[in-house]
Amino acid sequence: MPYIKNEITRIDGKPRRKEIDKIVELMINQGVKVNGDLNYLLYKFCKSSIIPSYDNYKNFCGELEMCKLEIYRMLVAPYENLKKDENGDV
């Protein structure tokens, strides 16, 4: 996953990463749920911000796919390994 470096800033000099983290915090505080809410949020973001073209939609879908893979690599696989160690292999 392309991690956002702290030194990458907007034109006005404010760090982008901190701003993005605030959006995530707002989503949590607003009770955004994975079942439905996240799907709606990502769809609306794509529909509202992507200039319509096959290439742009393809790139957006590719970003979602890479995010899925990163979630598996960093969160699911270690959890599966933990449970295998606790309960034994299949």
C-alpha positions as CSV (number, residue, x, y, z in Angstrom):
1,M,0.0,0.0,0.0
2,P,1.4,3.4,-0.8
3,Y,1.9,4.9,2.6
4,I,1.5,8.6,2.9
5,K,4.6,10.2,4.2
6,N,4.3,12.9,6.9
7,E,6.4,15.3,5.0
8,I,4.0,15.3,1.9
9,T,2.0,18.5,2.3
10,R,-0.7,20.4,0.6
11,I,0.0,23.7,-1.2
12,D,-0.7,25.6,2.0
13,G,1.9,23.6,3.9
14,K,-0.4,21.5,6.1
15,P,0.4,17.7,6.2
16,R,-2.1,15.7,4.1
17,R,-1.7,12.6,6.3
18,K,-3.0,14.4,9.4
19,E,-6.0,15.7,7.5
20,I,-6.8,12.2,6.1
21,D,-6.5,10.8,9.6
22,K,-9.0,13.4,10.8
23,I,-11.4,12.1,8.1
24,V,-11.0,8.6,9.4
25,E,-11.6,9.8,13.0
26,L,-14.7,11.6,11.8
27,M,-16.0,8.4,10.1
28,I,-15.5,6.5,13.3
29,N,-17.2,9.2,15.4
30,Q,-20.1,9.3,13.0
31,G,-20.6,5.6,13.3
32,V,-19.7,4.6,9.7
33,K,-20.2,0.9,9.6
34,V,-18.5,-1.6,7.3
35,N,-21.8,-3.3,6.4
36,G,-23.3,-0.8,3.9
37,D,-22.1,2.6,5.0
38,L,-18.5,2.1,3.8
39,N,-19.8,0.8,0.4
40,Y,-22.1,3.9,0.1
41,L,-19.4,6.3,1.1
42,L,-16.8,4.9,-1.4
43,Y,-19.4,4.8,-4.2
44,K,-20.5,8.4,-3.5
45,F,-16.8,9.5,-3.4
46,C,-16.1,7.8,-6.7
47,K,-19.3,9.2,-8.3
48,S,-18.6,12.7,-7.0
49,S,-14.9,13.0,-7.6
50,I,-13.9,10.8,-10.5
51,I,-13.9,12.4,-14.0
52,P,-15.9,9.8,-16.0
53,S,-13.7,7.7,-18.2
54,Y,-13.0,4.0,-18.3
55,D,-9.4,4.6,-17.3
56,N,-10.4,6.6,-14.2
57,Y,-13.0,4.1,-13.1
58,K,-10.4,1.3,-13.7
59,N,-7.8,3.1,-11.6
60,F,-10.4,3.6,-8.7
61,C,-11.3,-0.1,-8.8
62,G,-7.6,-0.9,-8.8
63,E,-7.1,1.2,-5.6
64,L,-9.9,-0.6,-3.9
65,E,-8.4,-4.0,-4.9
66,M,-5.0,-3.1,-3.6
67,C,-6.6,-1.9,-0.3
68,K,-8.4,-5.2,0.0
69,L,-5.0,-7.0,-0.5
70,E,-3.3,-4.8,2.1
71,I,-6.1,-5.5,4.6
72,Y,-5.6,-9.2,4.0
73,R,-1.8,-9.0,4.3
74,M,-1.6,-6.8,7.4
75,L,-4.8,-7.8,9.3
76,V,-6.3,-11.1,8.2
77,A,-3.2,-13.2,7.6
78,P,-1.6,-12.4,11.0
79,Y,-5.0,-13.2,12.7
80,E,-5.3,-16.5,10.9
81,N,-1.7,-17.4,12.0
82,L,-2.6,-16.5,15.6
83,K,-5.7,-18.7,15.5
84,K,-3.7,-21.5,13.8
85,D,-1.1,-21.4,16.6
86,E,-3.9,-21.3,19.3
87,N,-6.1,-24.1,17.8
88,G,-3.7,-26.1,15.6
89,D,-3.5,-26.4,11.9
90,V,-6.4,-27.9,9.8
